[in-house]
């Protein structure tokens, strides 16, 4: 069950001028499921992307990276099959999907970006996708964001979408995004799949800079299970049909709005982590660099012993402190480390706080959402990472993923 996560209200999702979305049920893996999405973009749309660092990246990632060098007029996304670990045949199949959509929309094959998510090492069912594309194209509409969020789900329990408005000097711009992800989440770039669009006009190099910075502050700051997917992709779209981001102030405001949407989506992924019952904010402060603070955060977030303690609501201090000490921070003076669970200081100067009472720690961790804060007392840098617990259901979901 998702932690404090409700499906998006379709009425609250704002259309983005220059973006049309269409979905259909193509039967890619399971019949009757919405599993194919087409996004048509206005001519001149700036597109930027950040992709997985997994060396075994999927065929659609390879093609999307290549096609991003030129103009982009459409995106096609399928769920149910990742088209990863499929070699040269996977590239041919991904190219065939791009060719089919290009023919339907009247654009060049290289103007289509493909994305896939689902089971790895199975041939992409190109025929089913090609058969479903006409219905998805016929469904194209600016208001289909909620359906689009549903169409890219795999083990997600709810769709993930968000919108913002942002005031620029030339007028009000719209930002709307969708994402999917629930397991195999420790994105070393972004989430498994995320798409954020704005009607603002901004040059592609600036949009690429925004996309990278946004990923680092949102999708690169989450982890469910420490696994980086073969298909991770985060794409930013700026159609130019709205106000121009003329100044650095405008660019900053637009970047903050895009990041706000992305953080909402990223946190929704953690709340929807496979089998998750707890949403945990890990705040590391007093480090010498953001990088070492991130090391500490991920050491805590990736410890199965810590994550199962989160599930049990057990403030097992030894597990958390051991993870901090195992983070690989050179010269860490453990005699200066303080540890808090919400407002409860459980460890001071590297040991159990004399004022700490077990009942207070239990009460803090019993909540569905809480914060673990580590003060290193060795500098001024900090980092925040969002994670979840490991429950019985995580094992069950992943054990039965292909059945």
N, C-alpha and C positions, 0 to 999 in steps of 0.2 A: 504494500500500500504506500502511495506517495506521501511524503511528509509535508503536511500543510500546503498541498498543491491542488488547485482546482483547474479544470480546463479553461482556456481563455474565452472570454465573452466576445463572440464574433462581432457584436455591435460596437465594441470598443477598439477593434482593430481598424486602423486608418488606411484607406487605399493610398497608394503612392502613384502619382501621375507618371505615366510612362512604363508601368509594370502591369502586365496582365498575367493571370494565373489560371490554369486549367488542370483538373484532375480526372482520373477515371479508375475503375477497377479492372485491371488487366489480367488478373489471375497469375501473377508472376510466381508466387509461391503458394498462396492460399486463396481459394476462390471466394469472391464476395467482399474482398478487402480493398479499400482504397490504397493503391500502391504505385501510382504513376503520376508524376507532376511535370507540367510544362510551364515555364515562365518565358513570356515574350517581352523583350525590352525595346524601348523606343530607340530609333537610330541616334547614334551619338552618345549612348549611355557609357559612362566610365565604369569599368569593372576592375576590382582588385581582389586578390585572393591570397590566403595563407593555407598551407597544406601540411599533411602529416610528415614527420621526419622518419617514420618507419621505412627502412630500406626496402621492405617487401611491400611497397605501396601498390595499390590497386591500379588496374588498367585505366579506369576513368580519371584517376588522379594524374597519371602520366599525360593523358590527352588534354585534360583541362589546363594543366600547366603550360602545355605547348600552345593551345588555342588562345590563351590569355595574351599572347604576344601581339595579337591583332584585335580588330573590332569584335564585339560580342553582341549578338542579337537574341540569343535564347539560351535557356538552361533546361536540361532534362534530368529528372531525378527518379530513380526507381528504388523501391525497397524490396526486401525478400531475398535479394541476391547481391553480394558485394562485388562480384567480378574481380576478385583478388586471388592471387596464387594461381592464375589461369594462363600465364605466359603470353606467347604471341597470339594465340587464339583469342584470348581475352581482349587484346588490343583491337583485333579485327572486329570482334563483336561490338565493342564500344564505338568504334568508328562507324559501323553499320547503323547503330542507333542514331548517331549524329547525322548521317546521310539521310535517314528516313525523316527525321524532324526537319532538316534543312529543306528537303523537297516539299514538305507540307507547308512550310512557312515562306518559301521563296527566298531563302538566304543561302550563303555558302556553308559547306560542312564545317569549315574552320571557325565559323561564327557561332557554333553551338558548343556549350560546355556540358559534358556528361558527369553525372554523379550517381553512385550506387551505394547501397548499404544492405547488409543482410549476411547470409551464410557465405563463408569463404571456401574457395577451391571447388566451386561448382560452376559449370558453364552458364553464362548469362542467356536466358531464354529470349533471344532476339526476336523470334517470331511473335511471341506474346506481346512484347513491348511495341513492335511495329504495328501489330493489329490494334493495340490500345491507343496509339498516338492520335488517330483521327478524332476519337471521342474527347481526348484531353484538349486538343486544339479547338474543337467545337465549344468546349466549356470555358474558354479563355474569358476572364472578366477581372477588372481591377479589384473587386470585392471578395475574391476567393481565398483570402489569407488563412482563414480558419480551416477550410478544407485542405489547403496546401500543407498546413502543419500536421494534419492527420495523415496525409498521404505519404509522409516521409518517416513515419514511426516504424520501429521494429519491436523491441521488447518494452518500449515506453508504455506506461499505463494511461498517460494523458498527453494530448498535443501541447506544444509549447510555442507561444507567440506573444508579442508585446509591441506596443506603439508609443511614440512620443511626438510632441510638437516642439520645435525650437525656433526662437526668434532670431533672425539674422537682420542685418541692416536693410536688406532689400525686401524683407517680408518674412512670413512664417513658413518654415520647411517642415516636412513630415518625415518621420523615420519609423519603419515597421520591419519586424524581423521574425523569423521562425527558426527553430532548431529541433534536432532530435538527438537523443542519447539517453542511456540508462545504465548500460554496462559496457565493459571494455573502454573505460573512460580514465585516462590520464593523458589528456591531449598535450602533445609536445608542440603545439601550435594553436589548436582551436578545439572544437568539439568534433564529434563524429561527422555531423553535418550542421552547418549554420548559414543562414542567408539573411542579410540585413540590407534594406533598400531605403534610399532617400530620394526625394525629388529635387534636392539642392543641386546646384551646378558647381562642380569642383573638378580640378584637373586630376587625371589618373595618378600621376606621381604623388600628389598630396593624398589622394584616397588610399593609395597603397600604404603610405606612412600611417594613416589613420587606422587602417585594417590591422597592421602589425601591432601598433600600440594598444588597440582595442583587444586583440587576442591575448596579449600579455596581461591585461588587467581583468580579463573575464574568463574566457575558455582555458587559458593557460594557468589559471589559478584555481582549478577544480580537479578533484580526483575521486573516483568511486572505488576503483580496484587496482590502480597502478598500471593498467595495460593501455598502451598507445595503439589505436586502431590502424589498420592498413588503409583506411578510407577517409580519415579526417580531412575536412575541408571547411573553411570559413570564407565566405565571399561577401564583399561589400559592393553595392550597386548605387550609382548616382546618375539619375536619368537626365538631370539638367532641365526638367520641365517646371521647376520651381525657382526660388530666389537664388541668386549667385552668392557664393561664399567669397566675398571680395577681399576681406582683410584677414589678418592673423586672428583678430578677435572673433570673426565669423567662423573661421576654421576651427578655432578652439571650442566654440559653442557647439558646432556641428559634431566634432569629435566627442564631446562630452555626452551629447544625446545618443550617438551611436553606441558609445561605451555603456551608457545606462541601459539601453535595450539589450545589449549583449550580456551584461552582468545579470539582468533579470532572467535571460534565457539560460545562462550558465548555471545559475543557482537553481533554476527549475530542474536542470538535469541531475544535479546532486540530490535534490529533494525526491526525484523520481528514480534514484539509484536502485538497481535491482534488489528488491527485498529490503530497502532502507526503511528504518523506523526512527532514525535520529539524523538531524541536520546539524553539522558541527562547523563552527567558524574557528579556524586556527589562526591566532594573531601572534606573530613573533615580533618582538621589539628589542631595541637595544643592541642590535648587531652592528658589525663593522661594514656590512654591505647588504643590499637587498638579496643578493645571490645566496649568502650564507644563511640568511633568515629563511629563504625558501627551502634550503636544504633541511633545516630543522623542521619546518612545517611538513614537508613531504615525508621525512623520516617518521613523524608521528602518524601522518595520514595513511602511510602504506604498511604500518605494522599490523599484521593480522591479530596479534595479541591485544593491541590497543583498540582496534576496531571492534573486536568481540566484547571487550570491556565496555565500550560505548553502548553496544546492544544490550548488555546486561544492566546498564546503569551502575556499573561498579567502578568507583574512583580508585582504580588500582594504580597507585602512584608510582610503584616500581616500574611498571610497563611504560608509562609516559616518560619518566626520567631516563630510563634505559634507551628509549628511542631518541631522545635529545642527545644523549651521549654517543649514540651510534650514527649521528648525522654526518660525521666526517668534517666537523668544523675545526680547523687547525688552532691549537692553543686555547681551546675553550676552557675557561676556569669554572668548573662546575660548582665551586664554593660560592659563586656569585649569582647562581641561577635561581630565580623565583618562578613559581608555577601557580596559576589561578584557574579555577573552574568557575566561570562567570565572575562574581565578585568575591568568591571564597578563595583566600590564599591557602593553598594546601601544602606548598613547599616554600621555604625561605632559606636563602643562602645555601642551596644545594641539599637541604634536608627537610624533613617533615616540620612544618610550622608548629611550634609548641601550642599555639592557640587553635589549631585546626581540630575540628570534630568530624568524625566519619559521617555522622548523620547529615551534616551540612553538605558534604560532597555528594552523598547519595541523593539528596533533595535536588541539587543542581543538575545532576546527570539524569534524573528521572524525567526531566522535561523533554519534549520532542525536539527542541532547539536549544543549544547552549554554546558557550564560547570557551575554548581552552586558550589561555594566554600565557606565553613564556617570555619572561624578561631576562635577557642574557647579560645586561649590564656591561657591555664592552664597546658600545658605539651608539650611533644615532639612527641607524637604518632600521627598517621594518618591512614586513611582508604579511599579506593575508591570503590564506588558502581556505577553500570551502570543501568539505568532505562529508562522508556519512559513515554509518556503522556497517558491520557485516552481520547479517541475520541468517537463520536457517534457510529462509527463502532464497537468499543469494545463491547458495549451493544448489538448491532445487531447480531454480530457473535456468542456471547455466548447465546443469547436468542434463536437463531435458530440452535444451535449446533447439536441437535439430529434430526432435521427435514430434 
